[in-house]
């Protein structure tokens, strides 16, 4: 029976990981409260909170009743903090010591704790729960039992605040590589612990969701999401994309007279749209990566936009020469009297479109972030609209003005 229980729990954990919070909560409704608690305790704490928030209040209470008091209290405490913050990732601080303890007393206290919990550090607090320092297991093992814990503890302890964004915490922990971090409030009272693994796991999920968010795929959608729910997630964004495509189509319709007069331009519209779109996507990818890694500081926006604009022009010039040459020989092959002028139009349009696309690739995510939205959310849709309108508009507009 114990083996079957373990297998069942492992399968339940795998099922929960494969579903978004609302669907994972539905899976738990058919499990016993004991099995539900066992599975939730093996998940990333932030994901556990997301699932608990989706459960009916009665079922949530039954699951919490199966948890040890310190875990139940910690889960309830974590609920008070916003999504994507360190407070959602906290685990109970089991190995709490008092500064007046001797090393022998601390070792004995930790021995009972380590029977059920893996302990990395001992956390030393005062009578009010404020963090005074921490001790490593090595220091306890190699120090005389009569020594005071306060004499061997490390006093300068790196801590997180519960309100810290997970992305900011990941950047702060990159150069530290501690397995566990204490979390304290403004009064330095110890609230819980957060594991480095949990921080990177939570941030990794956000990063993997960016590619989908750029084209309107919701973060909640997984491979296991039912077909019609996936349809509801994706279809509204496709309708928005259709609307933006109509805007690009409107630009082409506005210059219908020019196309009727210079039909050869129609062959080069997708060329400009494709090249400018790729230029914008390169700028978008670099900008999103800089945001994720915290490389873009306040005031860096203008510098980044300028750089991507110049890069667009630098890339657009040699591409424009090749495209212009292609237009020249194509026009000559069709005995067009405007071959040279058309090649100049293609060159100028390519340089201008790539420049604007580079600028747009940086501005779109920066603007979304400025207004409090996820910088990756459907950014590719907005960028594609901008690049299509600019590239087609520039080619047809310059042809209308230059080639008469």
ABEGO torsion letter per residue (X at the ends): XAAAAAAAAAAAAAAAAABBAAAAAAAAAABBAAAAAAAAAABBAAAAAAAAAABBAAAAAAAAAABBAAAAAAAAAAAABBBGBAAAABBBBABBBBAABBAAAAAAAAAAAAAABBBABBBBBBAAGBBAEBBBAAAAAABBAABBAAAABBABBBBBBAABBAAAAAAAAAAAGBABBBBBBAAGBBAEBBBAAAAAAAAAAAAAAAAAAAAGBBAABBAABBAAAAAAAAAAAAAAAAAAAAAAAAAAAAAAAAAAABAAAAAAAAAAAAAAAAAAAAAAAAAAAAAAAGABBBGAAAAAAAAAAAAAAAAAAAAAAAAAAAAAAAAAAAGBAAAAAAAAAAAAAAAAAAAAAAAAAAAAAAAAAAAGBBAABGAAAAAAAAAAAAAAAAAAAAAAAABX
